[in-house]
Every structure is written in C-alpha cells, then in structure tokens.
Amino acid sequence: NPYDTSKSCGGSSGGAAVALATGMIPIADGGDMGGSLRNPASFNNVVGFRPSPGRVPGYPSMNGWATLSVVGPMARTVQDVALMLQAIAGYDPRSPIAIKEPASIFAQPLERDFTDIQLAWSPDLGELQVDPQVTTTIEKQLSVFTDMGCHVEQTHPDFKDAYDIFQTLRAQGFELSYTDRFAEFGAENFKETIRWNHAQGVNLTAGQISRTHVKRTELYQRVREFLDTYEFLLLPAVQVPPFPIDDEYPTEINGVKMNTYIDWMMACAYITVTELPAISVPCGFTDDGLPVGLQIVGRPRADFEVLQLAYAFQQATLFYQQKPSVVED
C-alpha cells in the first residue's frame, strides 16, 4: 500500500489501484465479484466502480448469464471512470445480458443538483462487523451530503439471506471455474482458499442452488422497494482499513472471528448479490493516515446517477488530491 508500505493494497485489483495511486497509469479495469474493484479502491484512495451486470458486456465467458462477477473501471477520479466507460460499456449481442444503452450516456455532464434527494446511510447494514476507524472516518463526511441539500437518514433495507446467497453462488462459480483446472494442473498446486471454495461448490445440491435464486430474487425486491424512497444507499466500501501485509486476510473484526477468508468483504458482497451499481470513492483517512472509501449504491441500472453523486462528493472533498508520500518523495 503506497500510503503505508507495511499494509495491504487490497485485492484482486490491488496492483492496478497502486499503479493508479502512484501515477504509473492513468486508468485501469478489473473484475468485481465480492469487491475486487471497490476494495482496492478504498485501500488506495482511488475510485473503483462496479457497474450493473451487462453494462460492460462480458465476452468470452463460460457462463454468459452469470451476474455475480462484472468488469468495470478504476481511476483516480470519477470523471476518468466515466471516460473509460465511454470506451468499454455498450451493447454487444455476444453477451446475452448486455444492456441496450449506448456508452455515450457516460459522456453527459456529471454535474447535478441534489437538493431534497433522500439518502440512506448504514454503517453496517444492520449485521456486519465494521472497524470503528472506518465508520468514524465516513461519518465525519456525511455533512457534505446535507450541505448539498440531501436528506440523510441512518437506515438500511433488510439484507436477510445475503450472506448465504453470496457464498452459495460464489462456490457454484468456483466449481465451474476450477474443476477442469484442477484436473489439468492438480488441485495441490492451488492455494488452500481456492481449494476450499471449490469444495463448497462441489458439495452444493440442486435444491440449494435453486432456493438460493429464490432468496436472491426476494432480496432484490426488498432492496428495490427500499430504493423507491431513498435514491441512494451509502455504506462503507470495506469493513476494515488496510491491514498488515503479512496477513493473508483479516481473521477477526472487533474481536469477532471471521468464518471464511472473504467474510471481511461482505459490505461489498451484500451489494453484489443485488445487482445494483456501486462505487467506492475516496472519503478521507484514519488517524494513521490510511485511506477509507465510501460506497455509494444506486437504483437498478442507475449507473450514471451513481457517478453523478460520487462526482459531487469528490468535488466537495477533493480527497483524491492527497497523494501517498512515496510519490511526494
């Protein structure tokens, strides 16, 4: 992590985020399933955007109907994210879920009047463990939205079953992605977390998978109805600040043990299963100088509107201008 080289830069696109933060590249892209664009963006004080499934058509793909993982842009600023979407978004008939909107929608002005817009703020979605350093850092900036004229209320939709939905669908994806690779290269040549997640997928039953899709549909409808009242949901992008680089992943938060190697990323994963567009935008720094990202979630397929709110917040705070000392030196 360029803000503290003893800390993690996040993953999976951690390298891209570091390259952005240190000025090595102007723009990047990556995949996001459980937060692999939003997590490193938060850890490195850059912007990571998970678009709606189908916004950036995925081809070739083993499963063209899959929506858990999407491709999206990363950049130092929201306007650069919008610029990249002009190049990579748009309809492609080779993707069965591609959205039939032109990429030119992201060339529109990002400025917007947010007077009287209803925002929901949730520090933990009602059940997640979140490090107080993260919530304190974000809560210091919530007044930025009220200064814009927004109405901010601390509340959240019912995310019941989101954890099981994500874990089940992720495991199903690992079974599909790694079974042939294990056969070709030997399972012993893959790290333990991959073998574990693949085993979870192998052991799934048809009934578990079908009922998971029912639960996911119910979750989507609950969150969609919630967003009829609140145009955007605000929450942490990551549940912890950047952790020591020697730790493979956080094993506990606030003294509570994490059951799996991805439990610490559920603030992103819960949003993933809703299929809603979400962005991580720089939101300040902990007392130790570590970056913290704010996650902004929009209504179904309201990708551009998410960019607009993120841009307004960015321009009001200018946290992206605080470069890491490794660059300043």
Beta strands, then each sheet from edge to edge (+ up, - down):
strand 1: 27-32
strand 2: 47-50
strand 3: 70-75
strand 4: 118-121
strand 5: 151-154
strand 6: 232-236
strand 7: 252-253
strand 8: 256-257
strand 9: 278-285
strand 10: 291-297
sheet 1: 1+ 3- 2+ 9- 10+ 6- 4- 5-
sheet 2: 7+ 8-
end
